[in-house]
Amino acid sequence: MADTPSRRRPTIDDVALAAGVSRGTVSRVLNGGHWVSPDALVAVNAAIKKTGYRINPHARSLATSKANSIAFLLTESHERLFEDPNFSVLMRGAAQALAEKDMPLVLLMAGSDAEQRRATDFITAGHVDGVLLVSSHRGRQEFMAELVAARVPAIACGIPLGFERKIGYVSADDAAGARDAVEYLVGEGRRRIATITGPLDTSGGTGRLAGYREQLADDLDETLIEVGDYSRASGAAAMRAILDRAPDIDAVFAGNDLMATGALDVLKASGRRVPTDVALVGFDDSPVALSTDPTLTTMRQPFERISHEMVRLLLQVIDGQPAAAITLPTELVKRESA
């Protein structure tokens, strides 16, 4: 059986011939359409479709000195990537926003020192044009200093503690969300309100604890505070510790929905009814909030908007604009647990 000759890949010259314009006009259309007449723009776009021409991304990156891709840098363990649904929501939203610009999103894991070193080497070598930084922890940020020193465009999800003036960010209003959650519990007649915080080396952990403290003010009881790490297991461990110290609590505000789920497991095991005996409020409005029994009352973070705003701000930085910071409001979602 004879080999069938492969179909030649269409070139810019083929597009120019089909459109009846010069090669330079086609090139200008492919690079943004500047200084091209409306009629020529229509003709070139029609010729691109007719010929099946596709841009060679490698050639373009050589010509523009750009990689035409963005990194989604997650500074958490592989286990957390699969346990916490918020990361997949953020990643999906960022990928969708970049798809509109025909740019791929590259996932880089940086939960360990070795992974951070490899990720930093990859990024600073120019394999991506910018970085979406997710879940940064104070004290494990040497790689962030390297990115800043290398002038790599970056936007963080949440306030990058210690780098607030050097890296732009998009954040939910953690403190205001926590105040609203506690205010709601107080309005429901709850008086012994405990909290399980997120890690205090993150802006979410510190911000939500600050809001809890501010809302309770003079009624604050430090023995009702326990620190978690955003995992379900840490929520369960923190709930057991709180119940040992203060069995008379009547409400819990957890720093995220996964920890609230762990707390719910322990409350049920201890014979406490939720919300009759103990009301429970989470934070995030992640998919897990709908999977519990009872379903979780929680503070909603606008994750899709956060991811789209991160992409928008990052592309601005890549284009040479100053880094910006945006804080978005949260919203109380009332369900069955409080």
Secondary structure as the mmCIF struct_conf table of DSSP 4:
data_model
#
loop_
_struct_conf.conf_type_id
_struct_conf.id
_struct_conf.beg_label_comp_id
_struct_conf.beg_label_asym_id
_struct_conf.beg_label_seq_id
_struct_conf.end_label_comp_id
_struct_conf.end_label_asym_id
_struct_conf.end_label_seq_id
HELX_LH_PP_P HELX_LH_PP_P1 ALA A 2 PRO A 10
HELX_RH_AL_P HELX_RH_AL_P1 ILE A 12 ALA A 19
TURN_TY1_P TURN_TY1_P1 GLY A 20 GLY A 20
BEND BEND1 VAL A 21 VAL A 21
HELX_RH_AL_P HELX_RH_AL_P2 ARG A 23 LEU A 30
TURN_TY1_P TURN_TY1_P2 ASN A 31 GLY A 32
TURN_TY1_P TURN_TY1_P3 HIS A 34 TRP A 35
HELX_RH_AL_P HELX_RH_AL_P3 PRO A 38 THR A 51
TURN_TY1_P TURN_TY1_P4 GLY A 52 GLY A 52
HELX_RH_AL_P HELX_RH_AL_P4 PRO A 57 THR A 64
TURN_TY1_P TURN_TY1_P5 SER A 65 SER A 65
STRN STRN1 ILE A 70 LEU A 74
BEND BEND2 GLU A 76 GLU A 76
HELX_RH_AL_P HELX_RH_AL_P5 HIS A 78 GLU A 83
HELX_RH_AL_P HELX_RH_AL_P6 PRO A 85 ALA A 99
TURN_TY1_P TURN_TY1_P6 GLU A 100 ASP A 102
STRN STRN2 LEU A 105 MET A 109
BEND BEND3 GLY A 111 SER A 112
HELX_RH_AL_P HELX_RH_AL_P7 ASP A 113 PHE A 122
HELX_RH_PI_P HELX_RH_PI_P1 ILE A 123 HIS A 127
BEND BEND4 VAL A 128 ASP A 129
STRN STRN3 GLY A 130 VAL A 134
BEND BEND5 SER A 135 SER A 135
TURN_TY1_P TURN_TY1_P7 ARG A 138 GLY A 139
HELX_RH_AL_P HELX_RH_AL_P8 GLU A 142 ALA A 149
TURN_TY1_P TURN_TY1_P8 ALA A 150 ARG A 151
STRN STRN4 ALA A 154 CYS A 157
BEND BEND6 GLY A 158 GLY A 158
TURN_TY1_P TURN_TY1_P9 LEU A 161 GLY A 162
TURN_TY1_P TURN_TY1_P10 GLU A 164 LYS A 166
BEND BEND7 ILE A 167 ILE A 167
STRN STRN5 GLY A 168 ALA A 172
HELX_RH_AL_P HELX_RH_AL_P9 ASP A 174 GLY A 187
TURN_TY1_P TURN_TY1_P11 GLU A 188 GLY A 189
BEND BEND8 ARG A 192 ARG A 192
STRN STRN6 ILE A 193 THR A 197
TURN_TY1_P TURN_TY1_P12 LEU A 200 ASP A 201
BEND BEND9 THR A 202 THR A 202
HELX_RH_AL_P HELX_RH_AL_P10 SER A 203 LEU A 216
HELX_RH_3T_P HELX_RH_3T_P1 ALA A 217 ASP A 219
HELX_RH_3T_P HELX_RH_3T_P2 GLU A 222 LEU A 224
STRN STRN7 ILE A 225 VAL A 227
BEND BEND10 TYR A 230 SER A 231
HELX_RH_AL_P HELX_RH_AL_P11 ARG A 232 ARG A 245
TURN_TY1_P TURN_TY1_P13 PRO A 247 ASP A 248
STRN STRN8 ALA A 251 ALA A 254
BEND BEND11 GLY A 255 ASN A 256
HELX_RH_AL_P HELX_RH_AL_P12 ASP A 257 ALA A 269
TURN_TY1_P TURN_TY1_P14 SER A 270 GLY A 271
TURN_TY1_P TURN_TY1_P15 VAL A 274 ASP A 277
BEND BEND12 VAL A 278 VAL A 278
STRN STRN9 ALA A 279 ASP A 284
HELX_RH_3T_P HELX_RH_3T_P3 PRO A 287 LEU A 290
TURN_TY1_P TURN_TY1_P16 SER A 291 SER A 291
BEND BEND13 THR A 292 PRO A 294
HELX_LH_PP_P HELX_LH_PP_P2 THR A 295 LEU A 296
STRN STRN10 THR A 297 ARG A 300
HELX_LH_PP_P HELX_LH_PP_P3 GLN A 301 GLN A 301
HELX_RH_AL_P HELX_RH_AL_P13 PHE A 303 ILE A 318
TURN_TY1_P TURN_TY1_P17 ASP A 319 GLY A 320
HELX_LH_PP_P HELX_LH_PP_P4 GLN A 321 ALA A 323
STRN STRN11 ALA A 325 LEU A 328
STRN STRN12 GLU A 331 VAL A 333
BEND BEND14 GLU A 336 GLU A 336
#
